[in-house]
Amino acid sequence: MRFMKKTPSFLPVALVLVLATTSCRSYRYPYAASHIHQPLLVKKQDASLDATYSFGPAKGRADSSSNRGMDLQAAYAFSNHIAVMASWAFRRESDGFQNDYENIYDTSLVRYRRNFFEAGAGYFTADAGRKFVFSVYGGVGKGTLHIDDAIRSFGVSDTRFYSADLLKYFLQPGISFVEDENVHAAVCIRFSYVTY
């Protein structure tokens, strides 16, 4: 009787996944997700407006790294089930790197400028008591990205830049809980497809 040792079928798949997710690394971040816009609409003629400003050191290094940004978001319900939404996001960030094991240059200062607009439409429906609202929104967005990179290596300074237009499609299902006119809570997830 002959016995064969079988290789588990998941092993090749696991090996490919490990290699695919760990073999590349970028020190430049071309895409940064914007604040997810979850309109808290319950009935016809409800409107939602949100403004967010963020600032502070990036990655915990206050010396040369920083981030600033703004998000403006609005939505309006044309009926008891159909709504439109729009949002605009703007970011300015910088990352400073010193000579360490992760950086191939002596020093590097990377500055990002991101500007993005998106619009969409969706369907929402509330239960009879208007306490729970299920919604699904879809849309498209367009934006620009600029990266300016000032590097210094072995005493030689150089600058590089990258500029691109972004196009994004998204689908966003969500569930909202409405306690009263002033208290809303929501959970949502956004699936995005981004091209440069």
Helices and strands as residue ranges (DSSP letters): H 10-22, E 47-56, E 66-77, E 82-98, E 107-126, E 132-153, E 156-178, E 184-188, E 191-195
